[in-house]
């Protein structure tokens, strides 16, 4: 498989992952009440901006950030790198 096709397919897969994560909760996140020294619990969250709970809870997407825009970028980058690696190792050149 050529590099151009690998990059194109990886871009389509990462865009589909981002769109899917808006409708279906597939992104891991940690949620906790907004108190000092909170105890976090892991769940799957949706990246829909209409369903964000801001009153009294803290949500860390991917265990890293609380910003939704950073989560969009990280979701695209992570899914792009994973799919590009998959295509590189498992879809070799056919002769």
C-alpha positions as CSV (number, residue, x, y, z in Angstrom):
1,X,0.0,0.0,0.0
2,X,1.4,3.4,-0.9
3,X,2.1,6.1,1.6
4,X,-0.5,8.4,0.1
5,X,-3.2,5.8,0.4
6,X,-2.2,5.0,4.0
7,X,-2.4,8.7,5.0
8,X,-5.7,9.2,3.2
9,X,-7.3,6.2,4.8
10,X,-5.9,7.2,8.2
11,X,-7.4,10.7,7.8
12,X,-10.8,9.3,7.0
13,X,-10.7,6.9,9.9
14,X,-9.7,9.6,12.3
15,X,-12.4,11.9,11.1
16,X,-15.0,9.1,11.4
17,X,-13.7,8.4,14.9
18,X,-14.2,12.1,15.9
19,X,-17.7,12.2,14.4
20,X,-18.7,8.9,16.1
21,X,-17.4,10.1,19.4
22,X,-19.8,13.1,19.3
23,X,-22.8,10.8,19.1
24,X,-21.7,7.7,20.9
25,X,-19.7,7.7,24.2
26,X,-16.4,6.0,23.2
27,X,-13.8,8.4,24.7
28,X,-12.5,7.4,28.1
29,X,-12.8,10.0,30.8
30,X,-12.5,10.5,34.5
31,X,-15.3,12.2,36.4
32,X,-15.4,13.5,40.0
33,X,-17.4,15.9,42.1
34,X,-16.0,19.4,42.3
35,X,-14.7,19.1,45.8
36,X,-11.1,19.3,47.1
37,X,-9.2,16.0,46.7
38,X,-11.8,14.4,44.5
39,X,-12.0,10.7,43.9
40,X,-12.2,10.1,40.1
41,X,-14.0,7.2,38.4
42,X,-13.4,6.1,34.9
43,X,-16.3,6.0,32.4
44,X,-16.9,6.5,28.7
45,X,-17.9,10.0,27.6
46,X,-19.4,11.6,24.6
47,X,-17.7,14.6,23.0
48,X,-21.1,16.3,22.4
49,X,-20.8,19.9,23.7
50,X,-24.5,19.9,24.6
51,X,-24.1,17.0,27.1
52,X,-21.3,18.5,29.1
53,X,-22.1,18.6,32.9
54,X,-20.3,21.7,34.3
55,X,-22.2,22.2,37.5
56,X,-20.4,20.5,40.4
57,X,-18.4,17.9,38.4
58,X,-15.0,17.7,36.9
59,X,-14.5,15.7,33.7
60,X,-11.0,14.9,32.4
61,X,-11.1,13.5,28.9
62,X,-8.6,10.8,28.1
63,X,-7.3,11.3,31.7
64,X,-5.4,14.4,30.5
65,X,-7.4,17.5,29.8
66,X,-10.7,19.1,30.7
67,X,-10.9,21.2,27.5
68,X,-13.2,19.9,24.8
69,X,-11.2,21.4,22.0
70,X,-8.0,19.8,23.1
71,X,-9.8,16.5,23.3
72,X,-11.0,16.9,19.7
73,X,-7.4,17.4,18.6
74,X,-6.1,14.5,20.7
75,X,-8.8,12.2,19.4
76,X,-7.9,13.0,15.8
77,X,-4.1,12.6,16.4
78,X,-4.4,9.4,18.4
79,X,-6.7,7.6,16.0
80,X,-4.6,8.9,13.0
81,X,-1.4,7.5,14.5
82,X,-2.9,4.2,15.5
83,X,-4.5,3.6,12.0
84,X,-1.3,4.7,10.2
85,X,0.7,2.2,12.3
86,X,-1.8,-0.5,11.6
87,X,-1.6,0.1,7.9
88,X,2.2,0.2,8.0
89,X,2.6,-3.1,9.8
90,X,-0.3,-5.2,8.5
91,X,-0.9,-3.8,5.0
92,X,2.5,-4.4,3.4
93,X,3.4,-4.2,-0.2
94,X,2.0,-6.9,-2.4
95,X,4.1,-8.2,-5.3
